Amino acid sequence: MSRATPLRDAIKASFYPFALERGFVRGKASSLFVPFRRTNGNMLQVFEIQWDKSHRPRFVVNFGEAPSDGCEYFGKKIGAEFLEPQHCPVKGRLQRWRGGSIRTWFQISKPWAETLYTLKRSYTPEEVAAQLIAGFAELECWWETKHEGPHVYVWRSPVG
């Protein structure tokens, strides 16, 4: 059992049903990526949970949006059933806060300042799952209004 197993189990128990209730369909997962997608009007909204490659208890949510009939990626047509966030012309990440460091990923370890304040080094897996569910509202807002909140980082792809 890896150190990430309790966190993975908490995400499966609370976040997966949460996403399914919002119309997402879970795709075929690998050990590092768990994809979800839904069609909203003429747009396909996709996101994936990307787990740490060293199996530490942390993850980030990559997301994207593309036309529901798919999009072009490096000259190749990607159909909606195979579309992943990296294929989307507009994509981004949902994380604890903006930035490029792995410390911005959702994880069991608390930020240093919070550790000093609470005198506890870690969140419970259930607390991290609750943070993800709370932060997902910002992602839903971005899909609706394209407003970037403090936990959403978006960039445009030069290809498409």
ZICOR-V775875 format. One record per residue. N is the residue number from 0. BURIAL is 1 if it has 16 or more other C-alpha atoms within 10 Angstrom, else 0. Layout:
BEGIN
n;burial
N;BURIAL
N;BURIAL
END
This chain:
BEGIN
n;burial
0;0
1;0
2;0
3;1
4;0
5;0
6;1
7;1
8;0
9;1
10;1
11;0
12;0
13;0
14;1
15;1
16;0
17;0
18;1
19;0
20;0
21;0
22;0
23;1
24;0
25;1
26;0
27;0
28;0
29;0
30;0
31;0
32;1
33;1
34;1
35;1
36;1
37;1
38;1
39;0
40;0
41;0
42;1
43;1
44;1
45;1
46;1
47;1
48;1
49;1
50;1
51;1
52;0
53;0
54;0
55;0
56;1
57;1
58;1
59;1
60;1
61;1
62;1
63;1
64;1
65;1
66;1
67;1
68;0
69;1
70;1
71;0
72;1
73;0
74;0
75;0
76;0
77;1
78;0
79;1
80;0
81;0
82;1
83;1
84;1
85;1
86;1
87;1
88;1
89;1
90;1
91;1
92;1
93;1
94;1
95;1
96;1
97;1
98;0
99;0
100;0
101;0
102;1
103;1
104;1
105;1
106;1
107;1
108;1
109;1
110;0
111;0
112;0
113;0
114;0
115;0
116;0
117;0
118;0
119;0
120;0
121;1
122;0
123;0
124;1
125;1
126;0
127;1
128;1
129;1
130;0
131;1
132;1
133;0
134;1
135;1
136;0
137;1
138;1
139;0
140;0
141;1
142;1
143;0
144;0
145;0
146;0
147;1
148;1
149;0
150;1
151;1
152;1
153;1
154;0
155;0
156;0
157;0
158;0
159;1
END
